[in-house]
Amino acid sequence: QEQFVESGGGLVQPGGSLRLSCATSGFVFSANNMGWYRRPPGKEREGVAFISSGGGTTTYADAVKGRFTISRDNAKKTLYLQMNNLKSEDTAVYFCNRVGGTYWGQGTQVTVSS
């Protein structure tokens, strides 16, 4: 069964940075496009950033473009999200998944507050 273990979240002040990691298992990581998603308080889950299986193509939601960077290490089966210049509206539970996947991990909480 597919498994995703997200980590790296926490409490950070506006303008700060965090790096999220997602360790995966149960599927062929290197063959799948991957994404980071988030669920802000009281809202639906939304896509944040996506990366192709080989890492050569990335796309971002407009709200995070220029501030977040998605990357992957296929040898380690791990997905990353570097988040810079964080804003209060980035507060959410962050999840990773393969594009089209239906199993979800617990996510990691990111709170941006002064």
DRENSE-717819 format. One record per residue (C-alpha): residue number from 1; x, y, z. Coordinates in pm, 1 decimal. Layout:
% DRENSE-717819
   num          u          v          w
   NUM          X          Y          Z
...
//
This chain:
% DRENSE-717819
   num          u          v          w
     1        0.0        0.0        0.0
     2      117.9      349.8      -79.5
     3      250.4      538.9      220.4
     4      348.1      901.1      266.9
     5      518.9     1040.7      576.6
     6      539.5     1418.5      576.9
     7      768.4     1607.6      814.7
     8      932.8     1944.4      866.4
     9      634.8     2156.2      958.6
    10      618.2     2389.3     1254.2
    11      552.8     2739.9     1377.0
    12      735.6     3014.2     1191.1
    13      711.4     3392.8     1179.0
    14      601.2     3573.4      863.2
    15      893.0     3600.1      624.9
    16     1052.1     3284.3      760.0
    17     1137.4     2957.4      586.9
    18     1068.0     2587.3      627.2
    19     1166.4     2276.9      434.2
    20      916.4     1996.1      418.3
    21     1007.9     1635.4      341.3
    22      790.5     1343.9      235.3
    23      921.7      989.0      261.6
    24      732.6      745.7       39.9
    25      692.6      371.0       -1.7
    26      462.2      117.1     -161.9
    27      484.9      236.9     -522.5
    28      744.8      315.6     -786.7
    29      835.5      669.5     -683.6
    30     1061.4      740.9     -981.2
    31      781.0      660.4    -1227.1
    32      527.6      901.6    -1081.5
    33      462.8     1272.4    -1106.5
    34      436.9     1404.5     -751.1
    35      271.7     1696.0     -578.8
    36      243.3     1891.8     -257.7
    37     -104.2     1982.7     -142.4
    38     -235.0     2178.8      154.4
    39     -556.2     2217.0      348.7
    40     -594.8     2559.2      509.3
    41     -816.2     2586.6      819.1
    42    -1182.2     2548.8      720.8
    43    -1105.4     2503.1      351.8
    44    -1069.4     2221.8       99.9
    45     -737.2     2063.2       10.4
    46     -561.9     2239.6     -278.3
    47     -265.2     2171.7     -499.6
    48       46.8     2376.1     -426.5
    49      332.3     2244.4     -639.7
    50      395.0     1958.3     -880.3
    51      702.0     1790.7    -1025.2
    52      744.7     1543.9    -1309.2
    53      877.9     1194.2    -1251.4
    54     1229.0     1288.0    -1360.7
    55     1224.5     1624.9    -1189.1
    56     1265.6     1827.3    -1505.0
    57      927.6     2001.1    -1499.7
    58      770.3     2187.0    -1209.8
    59      450.3     2386.4    -1176.3
    60      321.1     2601.9     -892.7
    61       -1.3     2755.0     -774.5
    62       -3.2     3130.9     -830.3
    63      -19.5     3191.9     -455.9
    64      322.3     3032.5     -396.7
    65      504.4     3100.6     -722.7
    66      844.5     3254.1     -660.7
    67      843.4     3157.1     -291.5
    68      817.7     2775.3     -289.8
    69     1043.1     2522.7     -463.6
    70      954.3     2157.2     -512.1
    71     1224.9     1896.2     -563.6
    72     1272.0     1523.1     -540.2
    73     1536.1     1258.7     -478.1
    74     1435.0      945.8     -666.4
    75     1710.6      736.9     -506.4
    76     1572.2      819.1     -162.0
    77     1206.5      808.9     -275.2
    78     1162.8     1145.8     -106.5
    79      984.9     1464.6     -207.2
    80     1076.8     1810.2      -75.6
    81      919.5     2153.3      -53.9
    82     1134.6     2454.3       26.3
    83      911.6     2736.7      148.0
    84     1053.5     3088.0      174.3
    85      900.6     3423.7      264.0
    86      612.8     3249.9      436.5
    87      286.6     3436.0      484.3
    88       -0.3     3388.0      727.0
    89     -214.1     3257.1      441.9
    90       29.8     2967.0      399.2
    91      -94.4     2826.2      731.0
    92     -227.5     2478.1      654.2
    93     -170.8     2106.9      687.1
    94       63.0     2005.2      404.7
    95       42.6     1667.4      229.2
    96      230.8     1498.4      -49.0
    97       95.4     1245.9     -296.1
    98      157.6     1108.4     -637.5
    99      -55.8     1283.6     -898.2
   100     -383.6     1090.9     -918.5
   101     -318.9      907.4     -592.9
   102     -597.9      833.9     -347.8
   103     -408.0      732.7      -31.9
   104     -306.3     1018.3      195.1
   105      -65.2     1049.9      483.8
   106     -122.8     1243.7      805.6
   107       34.0     1560.0      670.8
   108      248.5     1811.7      856.6
   109      116.7     2129.9     1014.6
   110      262.3     2463.3      905.7
   111      162.6     2766.9     1107.6
   112      280.1     3113.9     1008.4
   113      220.9     3361.9     1284.6
   114      395.0     3635.2     1477.3
//
